[in-house]
């Protein structure tokens, strides 16, 4: 109990320090440049009252979740296939290591031309941001599977599909989980860029459009909204890993009642 109290006391002290430093910046530079906590809260309340903040958060979350989910569903089997088949890996790995260094933001203009200014271009951008992170992590996991496990499965008469399902996928699960989790953060970065350039709704649009009115408090509201959205989705995904994937070594300890 003492350790728990120390932990919460430390967290409370940390947040009080952050708020104090934030308010100090507002006093030093003025609320027009660095709005303090109270000014930011007032701006958030204003956006909540007219309904724009919940709407923008919902739109941005829909775009991120759709692109991230589609990208993960495509990337995981691709990563397993590339890692499992040597012939495919020899051709695909150099290409992957070339394309993955091109940032998603660089494709915004092309995606607008290819997919239009609607939701398709933004979801495609998130899909691209997710694709290579998950593929590379999955590929690394497949290559890290011990050859002895595969040979043992073959010696017991397992087919290649059974080896993939019962040996490779469980052993690769921690790598897949890490890749999907990292891709979630990249997805939020990509959607902000897309909404700043080619959208009239969303949190990125709110941040970019606020400059026209010199509403730095709204910019801070947008930044905090992105942080809270990312924190919430990451915690939810971490909970999913603890409850569902612990048996594959994704989380070191099993949840209570499952040991």
C-alpha positions in Angstrom: 0.0 0.0 0.0 2.9 2.3 0.8 4.4 1.8 -2.7 1.0 2.5 -4.3 0.7 5.7 -2.3 4.2 6.8 -3.4 3.3 6.0 -7.0 0.2 8.1 -6.9 1.9 10.9 -5.0 4.7 10.9 -7.6 2.1 11.1 -10.5 0.3 13.9 -8.7 3.5 15.8 -8.2 4.5 15.3 -11.9 1.2 16.7 -13.2 1.2 19.6 -10.8 4.7 20.4 -12.0 3.6 20.2 -15.7 0.6 22.5 -15.0 2.8 24.9 -13.1 5.4 25.0 -15.9 2.5 25.5 -18.4 1.0 28.3 -16.5 4.5 29.9 -16.1 4.9 29.8 -19.8 1.6 31.6 -20.2 2.6 34.3 -17.8 6.0 34.7 -19.5 4.9 34.8 -23.1 1.3 35.9 -22.7 -1.9 33.9 -23.4 -1.9 34.9 -27.1 1.2 32.8 -27.6 1.0 30.2 -24.8 -2.6 29.9 -23.4 -2.6 28.7 -19.8 -4.6 25.8 -18.5 -7.6 28.0 -17.7 -7.6 29.6 -21.1 -7.3 26.2 -22.8 -10.2 24.9 -20.7 -12.3 27.9 -21.7 -11.5 27.2 -25.4 -12.4 23.6 -25.0 -15.7 24.5 -23.3 -16.5 26.8 -26.2 -15.9 24.1 -28.7 -17.9 21.6 -26.7 -20.8 23.9 -26.5 -21.1 24.4 -30.3 -20.6 20.6 -30.8 -17.5 21.0 -33.0 -15.0 19.3 -30.7 -16.8 16.0 -30.3 -17.6 16.0 -34.0 -14.0 16.5 -35.0 -12.7 13.9 -32.5 -15.2 11.4 -33.8 -14.2 12.0 -37.5 -10.5 11.8 -36.8 -10.9 8.7 -34.8 -13.0 7.1 -37.5 -10.3 7.8 -40.1 -7.5 6.6 -37.9 -9.3 3.4 -36.8 -10.4 2.5 -40.3 -7.0 3.0 -42.0 -5.2 1.4 -39.0 -7.5 -1.7 -39.0 -7.4 -2.2 -42.7 -3.6 -1.7 -42.8 -3.1 -4.2 -40.0 -5.4 -6.8 -41.6 -3.4 -6.6 -44.8 0.0 -6.3 -43.3 0.0 -9.3 -40.9 -0.6 -12.0 -43.6 1.8 -10.2 -45.9 4.5 -10.2 -43.3 4.0 -13.9 -42.5 4.0 -14.8 -46.2 7.2 -12.8 -46.9 8.9 -14.2 -43.9 7.9 -17.8 -44.6 8.7 -18.0 -48.4 12.4 -17.3 -49.1 11.7 -16.7 -52.8 9.3 -13.9 -52.1 11.4 -12.4 -49.3 14.5 -12.0 -51.6 12.4 -9.7 -53.9 10.1 -8.1 -51.4 12.6 -7.2 -48.6 14.7 -4.7 -50.6 11.5 -3.0 -51.9 10.1 -2.8 -48.4 13.3 -1.2 -47.1 13.2 1.3 -49.9 9.5 2.4 -49.7 9.2 2.4 -45.9 11.5 5.4 -45.7 9.1 7.6 -47.7 6.9 9.3 -45.1 3.1 9.2 -45.5 2.9 13.0 -45.7 4.8 12.9 -49.0 2.0 10.9 -50.6 -0.9 13.3 -49.6 -1.0 15.1 -53.0 -0.8 11.8 -55.0 -3.5 10.2 -52.8 -5.7 13.2 -53.4 -5.3 12.7 -57.1 -5.8 9.0 -57.0 -8.6 8.7 -54.4 -10.2 12.2 -54.4 -10.7 14.6 -51.6 -13.2 12.4 -49.7 -12.5 9.9 -46.9 -10.8 7.4 -49.2 -7.6 9.5 -49.6 -7.3 9.9 -45.8 -8.0 6.3 -45.0 -5.5 5.2 -47.7 -2.9 7.5 -46.1 -3.4 5.9 -42.7 -3.3 2.4 -44.3 0.1 3.3 -45.9 1.4 4.6 -42.5 0.4 1.3 -40.9 1.4 -1.0 -43.7 5.2 -1.1 -43.5 5.6 -0.9 -39.8 3.4 -4.0 -39.2 4.9 -5.9 -42.2 8.5 -5.3 -41.0 7.7 -6.3 -37.4 5.8 -9.4 -38.5 8.6 -10.3 -40.9 11.1 -10.0 -38.1 9.0 -12.2 -35.8 8.7 -14.9 -38.5 12.5 -14.9 -39.0 13.0 -15.1 -35.3 11.1 -18.4 -34.9 13.5 -21.1 -33.9 14.1 -23.6 -36.7 13.9 -26.5 -34.2 10.3 -25.8 -33.5 9.4 -25.9 -37.2 11.4 -29.1 -37.7 9.7 -30.7 -34.7 6.3 -29.9 -36.1 7.2 -31.3 -39.5 8.5 -34.5 -37.9 5.1 -35.0 -36.3 3.4 -34.7 -39.7 2.2 -31.1 -39.5 1.4 -29.5 -42.9 2.8 -26.1 -43.8 -0.6 -24.5 -43.0 -0.5 -26.2 -39.5 3.0 -25.0 -39.0 2.0 -21.4 -39.8 -1.1 -21.6 -37.6 0.2 -23.4 -34.6 4.0 -22.5 -34.6 4.7 -19.4 -36.5 1.7 -17.2 -35.6 1.9 -17.8 -31.8 5.7 -17.2 -31.8 5.3 -14.1 -33.9 2.4 -12.6 -31.9 4.5 -10.4 -29.7 6.2 -8.9 -32.8 2.8 -8.4 -34.5 1.4 -6.8 -31.3 4.3 -4.4 -31.1 4.1 -3.4 -34.8 0.4 -2.8 -34.6 0.8 -0.7 -31.5 3.6 1.4 -33.1 1.6 1.8 -36.2 -1.2 3.3 -34.2 1.0 6.2 -33.2 2.2 6.7 -36.8 -1.5 6.8 -37.9 -2.3 9.7 -35.6 0.7 11.6 -37.0 -0.4 10.9 -40.6 -4.0 11.9 -40.1 -3.0 15.3 -38.7 -1.0 16.1 -41.8 -3.8 14.9 -44.1 -6.5 16.9 -42.2 -4.3 20.1 -42.2 -3.9 20.0 -46.0 -7.0 18.3 -47.4 -10.0 18.4 -45.0 -12.6 20.7 -43.6 -13.3 18.5 -40.5 -11.2 16.7 -38.0 -8.8 17.6 -35.2 -6.0 18.3 -37.6 -8.3 20.8 -39.4 -9.1 22.4 -36.1 -5.5 22.9 -35.3 -4.7 24.3 -38.8 -7.8 26.4 -39.1 -7.3 28.0 -35.7 -4.3 30.0 -37.0 -6.6 32.1 -39.1 -8.3 33.4 -36.0 -5.2 33.4 -33.9 -6.9 31.1 -31.5 -3.9 29.4 -29.8 -6.2 28.1 -27.1 -8.0 26.0 -29.8 -4.7 24.8 -31.1 -3.8 23.6 -27.5 -7.3 22.0 -27.3 -6.6 20.1 -30.5 -3.1 19.0 -29.3 -4.5 17.8 -26.0 -7.4 16.0 -27.8 -4.9 14.1 -30.0 -2.9 13.1 -26.9 -6.0 11.9 -25.1 -7.2 10.0 -28.2 -3.9 8.3 -28.6 -3.5 7.5 -24.9 -7.0 6.0 -24.7 -6.6 3.8 -27.8 -3.2 2.7 -26.7 -4.5 1.8 -23.2 -7.4 0.0 -24.7 -5.2 -2.0 -27.1 -2.8 -2.8 -24.1 -5.8 -4.1 -22.2 -6.8 -6.3 -25.1 -3.2 -7.7 -25.1 -3.4 -8.5 -21.4 -6.8 -10.1 -21.6 -6.5 -12.0 -24.8 -2.9 -12.4 -26.0 -1.1 -13.0 -22.7 -0.7 -16.7 -23.4 1.5 -15.9 -26.5 3.9 -13.9 -24.4 2.6 -10.5 -25.5 2.3 -9.5 -21.8 4.7 -10.9 -19.3 2.1 -11.9 -16.7 -1.3 -13.4 -17.1 -4.4 -11.5 -15.8 -5.8 -12.5 -12.4 -7.6 -15.7 -12.4 -5.8 -17.1 -15.5 -2.5 -18.4 -14.1 
